[in-house]
């Protein structure tokens, strides 16, 4: 046997050294975070979510010096009412100065960089999103709705081509994007309504980019999508109305079609302001909606919660249950040609608890019949005409689910069914048995009023929707009825919200609230 094949004695030191090498190899290939791999090759520090020399800072809260007691709503449903964010802490950071020139940022690119760091899936890049947005309509459901939940949530800011992006408004938009997306994990977009119907936005790439540069500041350009009435007509030829006032959800329906990765979409208006952290407020509203039982939910949705009268939302719920009993709406409300998309209702009080809401809104969801609302009889494409059961909620600031938006889109394409914007989500949720929740957010009034007087003015309807009937909050065929709403912090017109926002910007403590509309600031 040659020497190469002989078994020669192996020194003890070599054996020990080999054992050490094998041990090291084992540890280095073992995936435990406590192995030697983690010691010798520690994981890379996550990339700091920043743009140039700026990085997002966590919100800084302080104890509110004064607390406004809302006449309407739960003061804590959007966050702790005793913890405030100063306007200067939030807004001043995002005003352009000699130290920082904010228009040089690209907010879409920053979101794509930051969302994965927050544990969210990497979003598509700008070019991919733009191509998907401009794909032609699908008249058949060729793309199945994704199964299960992705947990992904989008915010869509609704704007138009001649919106004035003043520095003050830009500072607010930067604050919103930072809090909702960079700090929170939502994906924020702009949907830009181009008023000229003769511009071809779908097929002409050069024209699309030209008008995008014309209508949207560079810092927001890579998160914005253009559309006009021609876009909406191509998708919904059977619907005769495509204006933003009456059909504000058509563009959102298309958005949900083209980007089905989002389970839910918040639609926010440009004249909405948050005095609390944006992501925290929306998450708190979502948690409230998720916790609601479906028992007498539509009847609770149809009333205002007044803390001075009810003292707690639990008392409010009990009072509604005592009045309605088991006669309220549980599942789908039947009408010809509409089928429920959820299983039959369960006659238990816990049905719906921990179920995600398909609609979240912020004003009572009322029956428009008998209100003399200017849109009371605006019903198209439904077999039962104006006898079709409906619901409506003033102000189209909402969160809607993918399945609801798809259902509405299908009904509009195939049957030309529509009601006006404020009734669209709520009516289809009612008819299809989906969960809709009105969040009782805090509303204050700048004009002095007792809770009892306010109660009489805003609850004129039947038990099924006390805020309905000859309500004071809608615009009627005879104009505005006598109303307490002109000084409210949340409505569709009036100057109450603007005055509160000005006070907040000037240093007044305000708890987490929604203020709408805030214009000319």
C-alpha positions as CSV (number, residue, x, y, z in Angstrom):
1,X,0.0,0.0,0.0
2,X,1.5,3.4,-1.0
3,X,2.1,6.0,1.5
4,X,-0.8,8.0,0.2
5,X,-3.1,5.3,1.4
6,X,-1.6,4.6,4.8
7,X,-3.5,5.6,7.9
8,X,-0.9,7.7,9.6
9,X,-1.3,8.9,13.2
10,X,-3.0,12.3,13.5
11,X,-1.7,14.7,16.1
12,X,-4.1,15.6,19.0
13,X,-3.7,19.3,18.2
14,X,-4.8,18.7,14.6
15,X,-7.9,16.8,15.8
16,X,-8.8,19.6,18.2
17,X,-8.3,22.2,15.5
18,X,-10.5,20.3,13.0
19,X,-13.1,20.0,15.7
20,X,-13.1,23.7,16.2
21,X,-13.3,24.3,12.4
22,X,-16.3,22.0,12.2
23,X,-18.0,23.7,15.1
24,X,-17.5,27.1,13.5
25,X,-18.9,25.8,10.2
26,X,-21.9,24.4,12.0
27,X,-22.5,27.7,13.8
28,X,-22.0,29.8,10.8
29,X,-24.5,27.7,8.8
30,X,-27.1,27.6,11.6
31,X,-29.7,30.2,11.2
32,X,-30.4,30.9,14.9
33,X,-30.0,34.5,15.8
34,X,-28.0,33.4,18.8
35,X,-25.4,31.5,16.8
36,X,-21.9,32.6,16.0
37,X,-23.0,33.8,12.6
38,X,-24.8,36.6,14.5
39,X,-21.7,37.4,16.5
40,X,-19.2,37.4,13.7
41,X,-21.5,38.8,11.1
42,X,-24.1,40.9,12.9
43,X,-27.2,41.8,10.8
44,X,-26.9,45.1,8.9
45,X,-28.4,48.0,10.5
46,X,-31.7,48.8,8.7
47,X,-31.4,51.6,6.2
48,X,-32.4,54.8,7.8
49,X,-35.5,56.2,6.2
50,X,-34.4,59.6,5.1
51,X,-34.1,62.0,2.2
52,X,-30.6,63.6,1.9
53,X,-30.0,65.0,5.4
54,X,-33.6,64.7,6.6
55,X,-35.1,61.7,8.4
56,X,-38.6,61.3,9.8
57,X,-38.8,62.0,13.5
58,X,-41.4,60.3,15.8
59,X,-44.3,62.5,16.9
60,X,-43.7,64.5,20.1
61,X,-46.8,64.7,22.4
62,X,-47.4,66.8,25.4
63,X,-50.2,67.1,28.0
64,X,-52.9,69.4,26.6
65,X,-53.1,72.6,28.5
66,X,-56.8,72.9,27.8
67,X,-59.2,70.3,26.6
68,X,-62.2,71.2,24.4
69,X,-65.2,69.1,25.3
70,X,-67.0,68.1,22.1
71,X,-70.8,68.4,21.9
72,X,-70.8,65.4,19.5
73,X,-68.6,62.3,19.5
74,X,-66.2,60.4,21.6
75,X,-63.2,62.7,22.4
76,X,-60.9,59.7,22.4
77,X,-62.0,57.8,19.3
78,X,-59.2,59.3,17.2
79,X,-56.6,59.2,20.0
80,X,-56.0,60.3,23.6
81,X,-57.8,63.7,24.0
82,X,-55.4,64.6,26.8
83,X,-52.3,64.3,24.6
84,X,-51.7,67.0,22.0
85,X,-49.4,67.6,19.1
86,X,-48.3,71.2,18.7
87,X,-48.8,72.6,15.2
88,X,-45.4,74.2,15.2
89,X,-43.8,70.9,16.0
90,X,-45.5,69.2,13.1
91,X,-45.8,71.9,10.4
92,X,-42.7,74.0,10.8
93,X,-40.4,71.1,10.0
94,X,-42.0,70.9,6.6
95,X,-41.9,74.5,5.6
96,X,-39.1,75.3,3.1
97,X,-36.3,77.4,4.5
98,X,-32.7,78.3,3.9
99,X,-31.8,75.1,5.7
100,X,-34.0,72.8,3.7
101,X,-35.6,73.1,0.3
102,X,-38.5,70.7,0.4
103,X,-39.5,70.9,-3.3
104,X,-36.3,68.9,-4.1
105,X,-37.7,65.8,-2.4
106,X,-39.5,63.0,-4.3
107,X,-42.2,61.7,-2.0
108,X,-43.2,58.7,-4.0
109,X,-39.6,57.5,-4.2
110,X,-39.2,58.1,-0.4
111,X,-42.3,56.0,0.3
112,X,-40.9,53.2,-1.8
113,X,-37.7,53.4,0.2
114,X,-39.4,53.6,3.6
115,X,-42.4,51.2,3.4
116,X,-40.2,48.1,3.3
117,X,-38.3,49.3,6.3
118,X,-41.6,49.5,8.2
119,X,-42.3,45.9,7.3
120,X,-44.5,46.5,4.3
121,X,-44.1,44.9,0.8
122,X,-41.9,46.9,-1.6
123,X,-44.3,49.1,-3.7
124,X,-44.1,49.1,-7.4
125,X,-41.9,51.9,-8.9
126,X,-43.3,55.0,-10.6
127,X,-43.2,53.7,-14.1
128,X,-44.9,50.4,-13.3
129,X,-47.6,52.2,-11.3
130,X,-48.2,54.6,-14.2
131,X,-48.5,51.9,-16.8
132,X,-50.9,50.0,-14.6
133,X,-53.0,53.1,-14.0
134,X,-53.4,53.8,-17.7
135,X,-54.3,50.3,-18.8
136,X,-57.7,50.2,-20.6
137,X,-60.8,49.1,-18.8
138,X,-61.7,45.4,-18.3
139,X,-65.3,44.8,-19.1
140,X,-65.1,41.3,-17.7
141,X,-63.6,40.4,-14.3
142,X,-60.5,38.9,-16.0
143,X,-58.4,39.7,-12.9
144,X,-59.6,37.8,-9.9
145,X,-59.9,39.6,-6.6
146,X,-56.9,38.6,-4.4
147,X,-57.9,36.1,-1.8
148,X,-57.2,36.8,1.9
149,X,-55.9,39.9,3.4
150,X,-52.7,41.7,2.4
151,X,-53.0,44.2,5.2
152,X,-52.1,46.9,2.8
153,X,-53.9,50.2,3.0
154,X,-53.7,53.2,0.6
155,X,-54.6,56.8,1.1
156,X,-55.9,58.6,-2.0
157,X,-55.9,62.4,-1.9
158,X,-58.5,63.8,-4.3
159,X,-57.4,66.9,-6.1
160,X,-57.8,68.7,-9.5
161,X,-55.7,70.3,-12.2
162,X,-55.8,73.9,-11.0
163,X,-55.3,73.3,-7.3
164,X,-53.1,76.0,-5.8
165,X,-50.2,74.3,-4.1
166,X,-49.3,77.2,-1.8
167,X,-46.3,76.7,0.6
168,X,-48.7,76.5,3.5
169,X,-50.7,73.7,1.8
170,X,-47.5,71.9,0.8
171,X,-46.3,72.0,4.4
172,X,-49.5,70.2,5.4
173,X,-49.3,67.7,2.6
174,X,-45.7,66.9,3.6
175,X,-46.8,66.4,7.2
176,X,-49.7,64.1,6.1
177,X,-47.4,61.9,3.9
178,X,-44.7,61.7,6.6
179,X,-47.1,60.7,9.4
180,X,-49.3,58.4,7.3
181,X,-46.7,56.7,5.2
182,X,-43.1,57.3,6.3
183,X,-44.0,56.8,10.0
184,X,-47.1,54.7,9.7
185,X,-47.0,52.4,6.6
186,X,-49.9,53.6,4.5
187,X,-49.2,54.2,0.8
188,X,-50.3,57.7,-0.2
189,X,-51.3,58.8,-3.7
190,X,-52.9,61.8,-5.5
191,X,-55.8,61.3,-7.9
192,X,-55.8,64.5,-10.1
193,X,-59.1,65.4,-11.9
194,X,-58.2,67.0,-15.2
195,X,-61.2,69.2,-16.2
196,X,-60.5,69.3,-19.9
197,X,-62.2,66.3,-21.4
198,X,-60.4,66.7,-24.7
199,X,-57.0,65.7,-23.4
200,X,-56.1,62.1,-24.2
201,X,-54.6,60.8,-21.0
202,X,-54.6,57.1,-21.8
203,X,-52.8,56.6,-25.1
204,X,-50.5,59.6,-25.5
205,X,-47.6,59.1,-23.2
206,X,-46.0,62.4,-24.1
207,X,-49.2,64.3,-23.4
208,X,-49.7,62.5,-20.1
209,X,-46.3,63.4,-18.8
210,X,-46.6,67.0,-20.1
211,X,-49.9,67.5,-18.2
212,X,-48.6,65.7,-15.2
213,X,-45.7,68.2,-15.0
214,X,-48.1,71.0,-15.6
215,X,-50.6,70.2,-12.9
216,X,-48.6,68.5,-10.1
217,X,-45.5,69.9,-8.3
218,X,-42.4,67.9,-8.8
219,X,-42.2,66.7,-5.2
220,X,-45.6,64.9,-5.5
221,X,-45.4,64.0,-9.2
222,X,-44.2,60.4,-8.7
223,X,-47.2,59.6,-6.5
224,X,-49.9,61.2,-8.7
225,X,-52.3,59.9,-11.4
226,X,-54.3,61.9,-13.9
227,X,-57.8,61.2,-15.1
228,X,-60.6,63.1,-16.8
229,X,-64.2,62.5,-17.7
230,X,-63.2,60.6,-20.8
231,X,-61.4,58.1,-18.5
232,X,-64.5,57.6,-16.5
233,X,-66.8,57.3,-19.6
234,X,-64.5,54.6,-21.0
235,X,-64.9,52.6,-17.8
236,X,-68.6,53.3,-17.2
237,X,-70.4,54.0,-20.5
238,X,-73.8,53.1,-19.0
239,X,-73.6,55.8,-16.4
240,X,-74.6,59.2,-17.7
241,X,-73.0,61.2,-14.9
242,X,-69.2,61.4,-14.5
243,X,-68.7,64.7,-12.6
244,X,-66.7,64.7,-9.4
245,X,-69.6,66.1,-7.4
246,X,-71.9,63.2,-8.2
247,X,-69.5,60.4,-9.0
248,X,-66.4,61.0,-6.9
249,X,-65.9,57.3,-6.4
250,X,-65.6,56.3,-10.0
251,X,-61.9,57.2,-10.1
252,X,-61.4,55.4,-6.8
253,X,-63.1,52.3,-8.3
254,X,-60.7,52.3,-11.2
255,X,-57.8,52.8,-8.7
256,X,-58.9,49.7,-6.8
257,X,-59.2,47.7,-10.1
258,X,-55.7,48.7,-11.3
259,X,-54.1,48.2,-7.9
260,X,-55.8,45.3,-6.2
261,X,-53.0,44.8,-3.7
262,X,-54.8,47.3,-1.3
263,X,-57.4,45.8,0.9
264,X,-58.8,49.2,1.9
265,X,-58.5,52.7,0.6
266,X,-58.9,55.9,2.5
267,X,-60.3,58.8,0.4
268,X,-59.3,62.1,1.9
269,X,-60.1,65.6,0.6
270,X,-57.5,68.4,0.2
271,X,-59.4,70.6,2.6
272,X,-59.3,68.1,5.5
273,X,-56.9,68.7,8.4
274,X,-55.9,66.5,11.3
275,X,-54.9,68.0,14.6
276,X,-53.6,64.6,15.7
277,X,-51.1,62.2,14.1
278,X,-52.6,61.1,10.8
279,X,-51.8,57.4,10.9
280,X,-52.7,57.1,14.6
281,X,-56.1,58.8,14.1
282,X,-57.0,56.6,11.1
283,X,-55.9,53.5,12.9
284,X,-57.9,54.4,15.9
285,X,-61.0,55.0,13.7
286,X,-60.3,51.6,12.1
287,X,-60.0,49.8,15.5
288,X,-63.3,51.4,16.6
289,X,-65.1,50.2,13.4
290,X,-63.6,46.7,13.8
291,X,-64.9,46.3,17.3
292,X,-68.5,47.2,16.5
293,X,-71.2,44.5,16.6
294,X,-73.6,44.4,13.7
295,X,-76.6,44.3,16.0
296,X,-78.4,47.6,15.4
297,X,-75.3,48.9,13.8
298,X,-77.2,50.7,11.0
299,X,-79.5,52.3,13.7
300,X,-76.4,53.5,15.6
301,X,-74.9,54.8,12.4
302,X,-78.0,56.9,11.9
303,X,-77.6,58.9,15.1
304,X,-75.1,61.3,16.7
305,X,-73.4,60.2,19.9
306,X,-73.7,63.1,22.4
307,X,-71.4,62.5,25.4
308,X,-73.1,65.0,27.7
309,X,-76.4,63.1,27.2
310,X,-75.2,59.5,26.9
311,X,-72.1,59.7,29.0
312,X,-70.4,56.7,27.3
313,X,-70.7,55.0,23.9
314,X,-71.7,51.8,25.8
315,X,-74.7,53.6,27.2
316,X,-75.5,55.0,23.8
317,X,-75.3,51.5,22.3
318,X,-77.6,50.1,25.1
319,X,-80.1,52.9,24.6
320,X,-80.3,52.1,20.8
321,X,-80.6,48.4,21.5
322,X,-83.4,49.1,24.1
323,X,-85.3,51.2,21.6
324,X,-84.8,49.0,18.5
325,X,-84.7,45.5,20.1
326,X,-84.2,42.9,17.4
327,X,-86.1,44.7,14.7
328,X,-83.2,46.5,13.2
329,X,-81.2,45.8,10.0
330,X,-78.9,42.8,10.4
331,X,-77.9,41.6,7.0
332,X,-78.6,42.7,3.4
333,X,-81.7,44.7,2.7
334,X,-83.5,43.0,-0.1
335,X,-84.2,44.8,-3.4
336,X,-84.7,43.5,-6.9
337,X,-81.5,42.7,-8.9
338,X,-79.1,42.9,-6.0
339,X,-77.6,39.9,-4.2
340,X,-75.9,39.8,-0.9
341,X,-72.2,39.0,-1.0
342,X,-71.9,37.8,2.6
343,X,-73.3,34.8,4.4
344,X,-76.7,35.2,6.1
345,X,-76.7,37.2,9.3
346,X,-76.1,35.5,12.7
347,X,-78.7,36.4,15.2
348,X,-76.2,36.9,18.0
349,X,-75.1,40.1,19.6
350,X,-71.4,39.5,18.9
351,X,-71.9,39.1,15.1
352,X,-69.5,41.5,13.3
353,X,-67.2,42.0,16.3
354,X,-63.6,42.0,15.0
355,X,-64.8,42.1,11.4
356,X,-63.2,44.7,9.2
357,X,-65.6,47.3,8.0
358,X,-66.2,47.7,4.3
359,X,-67.2,51.3,4.8
360,X,-66.0,53.8,7.4
361,X,-67.4,57.3,7.4
362,X,-67.6,60.2,9.8
363,X,-71.2,61.6,9.6
364,X,-74.4,59.7,10.4
365,X,-75.6,57.3,7.8
366,X,-79.2,58.2,7.1
367,X,-82.1,57.2,4.9
368,X,-82.4,60.0,2.4
369,X,-86.1,59.4,1.9
370,X,-88.1,62.1,3.5
371,X,-85.2,64.5,4.0
372,X,-86.0,66.8,1.0
373,X,-82.3,66.5,0.2
374,X,-81.6,67.7,-3.4
375,X,-80.5,64.2,-4.3
376,X,-83.2,62.4,-2.5
377,X,-84.7,61.0,-5.8
378,X,-81.4,60.7,-7.7
379,X,-81.6,56.9,-8.3
380,X,-80.5,55.4,-11.7
381,X,-80.4,51.9,-13.0
382,X,-82.1,50.1,-10.1
383,X,-85.1,48.0,-10.8
384,X,-87.1,49.5,-8.0
385,X,-86.3,53.1,-8.8
386,X,-86.8,55.5,-6.0
387,X,-88.3,52.7,-3.9
388,X,-84.8,51.2,-3.7
389,X,-83.6,51.1,0.0
390,X,-80.7,53.6,0.4
391,X,-78.4,55.2,2.9
392,X,-76.3,58.3,2.6
393,X,-73.6,60.1,4.7
394,X,-72.6,63.7,4.1
395,X,-68.9,64.4,3.2
396,X,-67.2,61.8,1.1
397,X,-64.2,61.2,3.4
398,X,-64.2,57.5,3.8
399,X,-62.4,54.2,4.0
400,X,-63.8,51.6,1.6
401,X,-62.9,47.9,0.9
402,X,-61.7,46.4,-2.3
403,X,-64.6,44.1,-2.5
404,X,-67.2,46.9,-2.1
405,X,-65.5,49.1,-4.7
406,X,-65.3,46.1,-7.1
407,X,-69.1,45.4,-6.5
408,X,-70.0,49.0,-7.3
409,X,-67.8,49.1,-10.3
410,X,-69.4,45.9,-11.7
411,X,-72.9,47.3,-11.1
412,X,-72.1,50.5,-12.9
413,X,-70.5,48.8,-15.9
414,X,-73.1,46.2,-16.4
415,X,-76.3,47.9,-15.2
416,X,-75.5,51.6,-15.1
417,X,-76.6,51.7,-11.4
418,X,-75.7,54.8,-9.5
419,X,-76.7,57.2,-6.8
420,X,-74.8,60.3,-5.9
421,X,-71.4,60.2,-4.2
422,X,-72.6,60.6,-0.6
423,X,-74.9,57.6,-1.0
424,X,-72.8,55.3,-3.2
425,X,-70.8,53.3,-0.7
426,X,-73.5,53.3,2.0
427,X,-76.3,52.2,-0.4
428,X,-74.3,49.3,-1.8
429,X,-73.2,48.2,1.6
430,X,-76.8,48.2,2.8
431,X,-78.0,46.2,-0.2
432,X,-75.2,43.7,-0.1
433,X,-75.1,43.1,3.6
434,X,-71.6,44.6,4.1
435,X,-70.4,46.1,7.4
436,X,-70.6,49.9,7.5
437,X,-69.6,52.0,10.5
438,X,-70.0,55.7,11.3
439,X,-67.1,56.7,13.6
440,X,-68.4,59.1,16.3
441,X,-65.4,61.4,16.1
442,X,-65.3,64.6,18.2
443,X,-67.1,67.6,16.7
444,X,-67.0,71.0,18.5
445,X,-69.1,74.1,17.7
446,X,-67.8,77.6,17.8
447,X,-71.3,78.9,18.6
448,X,-72.5,78.3,22.1
449,X,-75.1,75.7,22.4
450,X,-76.4,73.2,25.0
451,X,-76.3,69.5,24.3
452,X,-80.1,69.3,24.8
453,X,-80.8,72.1,22.3
454,X,-78.4,70.5,19.8
455,X,-80.0,67.1,20.3
456,X,-83.4,68.6,19.3
457,X,-81.9,70.2,16.2
458,X,-80.0,67.3,14.8
459,X,-82.3,64.3,15.7
460,X,-85.5,64.8,13.8
461,X,-85.9,61.4,12.2
462,X,-87.5,58.1,13.0
463,X,-85.9,55.5,15.3
464,X,-84.2,53.8,12.3
465,X,-82.2,56.9,11.7
466,X,-82.7,59.7,14.2
467,X,-80.3,62.0,12.3
468,X,-82.5,61.7,9.2
469,X,-86.0,63.0,8.6
470,X,-86.1,66.7,8.2
471,X,-82.4,66.9,9.0
472,X,-80.5,70.1,9.4
473,X,-77.3,68.9,7.9
474,X,-78.2,68.4,4.2
475,X,-78.9,70.9,1.4
476,X,-82.5,70.7,0.5
477,X,-84.7,71.7,-2.5
478,X,-85.5,74.9,-0.6
479,X,-81.9,75.7,0.3
480,X,-80.3,75.3,3.7
481,X,-82.7,74.7,6.6
482,X,-82.1,76.4,10.0
483,X,-78.9,74.8,11.0
484,X,-76.3,74.7,13.9
485,X,-73.7,73.4,11.5
486,X,-72.2,76.6,10.2
487,X,-69.9,76.8,13.3
488,X,-69.1,73.1,13.4
489,X,-65.6,71.7,13.2
490,X,-66.8,69.0,10.6
491,X,-69.3,69.6,7.9
492,X,-69.3,70.2,4.2
493,X,-69.3,74.0,4.3
494,X,-69.1,76.8,6.9
495,X,-66.1,78.4,8.6
496,X,-66.0,76.6,12.0
497,X,-63.2,74.2,10.8
498,X,-61.1,77.0,9.3
499,X,-61.3,79.1,12.5
500,X,-60.2,76.1,14.6
501,X,-57.3,75.3,12.3
502,X,-56.1,78.9,12.4
503,X,-56.2,78.8,16.2
504,X,-54.3,75.5,16.2
505,X,-51.6,76.8,13.9
506,X,-51.2,79.9,16.1
507,X,-50.5,77.6,19.1
508,X,-53.8,76.5,20.7
509,X,-53.9,73.0,22.0
510,X,-56.4,70.8,20.2
511,X,-56.9,67.1,20.9
512,X,-57.0,64.6,17.9
513,X,-59.8,65.9,15.6
514,X,-60.8,66.1,12.0
515,X,-61.4,69.6,10.7
516,X,-63.3,70.1,7.5
517,X,-63.5,72.2,5.3
518,X,-60.3,74.2,5.8
519,X,-60.0,76.4,2.7
520,X,-57.8,79.3,1.6
521,X,-55.0,78.4,3.9
